[in-house]
Amino acid sequence: MSSENVQYIVLGDVEVIRIVEWGGPFAPAPGIVPEAGAEVWKENEDWLAPDHWNPEHDMAVAALQTWVLRSAGRTVLVDTGVGNGRERPGMPQFHRRQGDFLGRLARAGVRPEAVDVVVNTHVHADHVGWNTVGVEGEWVPTFPHARYLIPAADDFHFGPDNAYGGGLREDDRLVYEDSVAPVHRSGQAVLWDGTHRIDEHLTLESAPGHTPGSSVLRLASGGDRAVFVGDLLHSPVQILRPSCNSCFCLDPGQAVASRRRILERAAETRELVVPAHFGGAGAVEVRRKDGGFTLGPWAAYATR
C-alpha cells in the first residue's frame, strides 16, 4: 500500500484518486470483528496477510484514507481522515497526531481551495478530521469553498442536541466541536437524509447501523459501478461473514441489514466495493458464493 505515490483508477468519466493518510497494524483482530472467530482469519491467511492481517501478532491491518473523485467538472472528497493536532484522549492512535495529509493532496494536484464537495460518510473521528485546520487557535474549514455533506442523523446524534452521542464518550464531543461545528458556523454544512444526488454520476444513500446516519456513496458512469461504503466493512472477513459487525457498530442489527443489502447489490451489479479502511489495494469486487459472498478482483491502480 503506497502512501507516497498518487494511486488512481478511472471509472467511466470519473477519476478516483486514493490518498492514504496512514496504514499499518491497527488493533487486535479478534477485537475489531469480535464475532468472526479465529478460524476465518487462519483459513484465509494466504491472502489476508500481510495487507489485512499480521498473523504473527494477530493484528488487523488497516488504512486511513480519503478518496478524491473528479466528477462532472468538480472535485469531491470522500471522508477526511483523522486530522492533525486533535485532542483524542480516548483514541491513542489519533491523539495529537501529526501527518502530511495536505502535502499528499497537493502531490495529487488537489488544492484545498479547489475542492467543491466534501462527503462525510459518517461522523467518526477518522472520517471528519481534515474537515478543519487550526488557524490562530481556531478551527476553520480546510476547504473554504466546499459544501460539506453530513448525514442529518449523525449530526443530531453526535451534536449538542443529543448531548454529543448521549455523553457516552468524551471524544465524541471533541470530534464534533473541532471538526463539525466549525463547518456549521461557516455556513458550509449541508445536512441530508435518505438519498442525496451530488451529480449525474454520484449519489449518497443512507445505510444506518454503524452509526445512525452511516451512508454509502454510489458511483455510476458509463458501464462502471462503485460503492464507497465507509465503515460498513472494516475488514475483508466481513465480506465472508456479513453477519459479523465491527466493535464500533452502534446498532448491530441495523448494521448487518445494511451490510447485506449493500453487498447483495454490489454482487448483482459488479460494483467495485470501496471501504474506508481496507489495506492492500483498498477496493474489491464481490461475488456470490454458496449463499453468501466471496471476493472477486481487487482494484488495479495506475500511479504517477
GIVEN-V899978 format. One record per residue. N is the residue number from 0. RES is the residue in one letter. NEAR is the number of other C-alpha atoms within 10 Angstrom. Layout:
BEGIN
N|RES|NEAR ; N|RES|NEAR
END
This chain:
BEGIN
0|M|16 ; 1|S|15 ; 2|S|16 ; 3|E|15 ; 4|N|16 ; 5|V|19 ; 6|Q|20 ; 7|Y|21 ; 8|I|16 ; 9|V|16 ; 10|L|18 ; 11|G|15 ; 12|D|15 ; 13|V|21 ; 14|E|14 ; 15|V|19 ; 16|I|22 ; 17|R|25 ; 18|I|27 ; 19|V|26 ; 20|E|21 ; 21|W|19 ; 22|G|19 ; 23|G|18 ; 24|P|19 ; 25|F|16 ; 26|A|16 ; 27|P|16 ; 28|A|23 ; 29|P|17 ; 30|G|14 ; 31|I|18 ; 32|V|22 ; 33|P|14 ; 34|E|15 ; 35|A|21 ; 36|G|14 ; 37|A|13 ; 38|E|9 ; 39|V|14 ; 40|W|23 ; 41|K|14 ; 42|E|10 ; 43|N|12 ; 44|E|15 ; 45|D|9 ; 46|W|11 ; 47|L|22 ; 48|A|17 ; 49|P|16 ; 50|D|20 ; 51|H|28 ; 52|W|28 ; 53|N|20 ; 54|P|15 ; 55|E|7 ; 56|H|11 ; 57|D|16 ; 58|M|19 ; 59|A|28 ; 60|V|25 ; 61|A|23 ; 62|A|25 ; 63|L|20 ; 64|Q|27 ; 65|T|23 ; 66|W|20 ; 67|V|25 ; 68|L|24 ; 69|R|17 ; 70|S|20 ; 71|A|14 ; 72|G|10 ; 73|R|12 ; 74|T|18 ; 75|V|24 ; 76|L|22 ; 77|V|24 ; 78|D|27 ; 79|T|27 ; 80|G|26 ; 81|V|30 ; 82|G|27 ; 83|N|19 ; 84|G|15 ; 85|R|21 ; 86|E|16 ; 87|R|19 ; 88|P|13 ; 89|G|12 ; 90|M|11 ; 91|P|10 ; 92|Q|12 ; 93|F|20 ; 94|H|16 ; 95|R|15 ; 96|R|14 ; 97|Q|12 ; 98|G|13 ; 99|D|13 ; 100|F|22 ; 101|L|17 ; 102|G|13 ; 103|R|19 ; 104|L|20 ; 105|A|12 ; 106|R|15 ; 107|A|19 ; 108|G|11 ; 109|V|16 ; 110|R|14 ; 111|P|16 ; 112|E|11 ; 113|A|15 ; 114|V|20 ; 115|D|17 ; 116|V|21 ; 117|V|24 ; 118|V|27 ; 119|N|27 ; 120|T|31 ; 121|H|29 ; 122|V|27 ; 123|H|23 ; 124|A|22 ; 125|D|19 ; 126|H|25 ; 127|V|26 ; 128|G|26 ; 129|W|22 ; 130|N|26 ; 131|T|23 ; 132|V|21 ; 133|G|15 ; 134|V|10 ; 135|E|7 ; 136|G|7 ; 137|E|10 ; 138|W|18 ; 139|V|21 ; 140|P|25 ; 141|T|20 ; 142|F|22 ; 143|P|17 ; 144|H|14 ; 145|A|22 ; 146|R|18 ; 147|Y|24 ; 148|L|21 ; 149|I|24 ; 150|P|28 ; 151|A|17 ; 152|A|21 ; 153|D|25 ; 154|D|23 ; 155|F|17 ; 156|H|19 ; 157|F|24 ; 158|G|21 ; 159|P|16 ; 160|D|11 ; 161|N|13 ; 162|A|14 ; 163|Y|23 ; 164|G|20 ; 165|G|15 ; 166|G|13 ; 167|L|10 ; 168|R|11 ; 169|E|14 ; 170|D|20 ; 171|D|22 ; 172|R|19 ; 173|L|17 ; 174|V|24 ; 175|Y|23 ; 176|E|17 ; 177|D|23 ; 178|S|29 ; 179|V|26 ; 180|A|19 ; 181|P|20 ; 182|V|25 ; 183|H|14 ; 184|R|11 ; 185|S|11 ; 186|G|10 ; 187|Q|19 ; 188|A|18 ; 189|V|15 ; 190|L|16 ; 191|W|17 ; 192|D|15 ; 193|G|13 ; 194|T|15 ; 195|H|16 ; 196|R|12 ; 197|I|16 ; 198|D|12 ; 199|E|11 ; 200|H|17 ; 201|L|20 ; 202|T|16 ; 203|L|23 ; 204|E|20 ; 205|S|21 ; 206|A|27 ; 207|P|26 ; 208|G|24 ; 209|H|27 ; 210|T|26 ; 211|P|24 ; 212|G|24 ; 213|S|28 ; 214|S|30 ; 215|V|27 ; 216|L|24 ; 217|R|20 ; 218|L|23 ; 219|A|18 ; 220|S|16 ; 221|G|10 ; 222|G|9 ; 223|D|16 ; 224|R|18 ; 225|A|22 ; 226|V|24 ; 227|F|23 ; 228|V|24 ; 229|G|24 ; 230|D|27 ; 231|L|31 ; 232|L|24 ; 233|H|26 ; 234|S|25 ; 235|P|22 ; 236|V|20 ; 237|Q|22 ; 238|I|20 ; 239|L|18 ; 240|R|19 ; 241|P|21 ; 242|S|16 ; 243|C|21 ; 244|N|27 ; 245|S|22 ; 246|C|15 ; 247|F|16 ; 248|C|19 ; 249|L|15 ; 250|D|14 ; 251|P|19 ; 252|G|15 ; 253|Q|16 ; 254|A|27 ; 255|V|22 ; 256|A|15 ; 257|S|22 ; 258|R|24 ; 259|R|18 ; 260|R|12 ; 261|I|19 ; 262|L|25 ; 263|E|17 ; 264|R|13 ; 265|A|20 ; 266|A|20 ; 267|E|12 ; 268|T|15 ; 269|R|19 ; 270|E|23 ; 271|L|24 ; 272|V|25 ; 273|V|25 ; 274|P|23 ; 275|A|28 ; 276|H|26 ; 277|F|25 ; 278|G|29 ; 279|G|19 ; 280|A|16 ; 281|G|23 ; 282|A|22 ; 283|V|21 ; 284|E|21 ; 285|V|25 ; 286|R|20 ; 287|R|16 ; 288|K|11 ; 289|D|6 ; 290|G|6 ; 291|G|14 ; 292|F|19 ; 293|T|18 ; 294|L|16 ; 295|G|14 ; 296|P|11 ; 297|W|15 ; 298|A|17 ; 299|A|13 ; 300|Y|14 ; 301|A|12 ; 302|T|12 ; 303|R|9
END
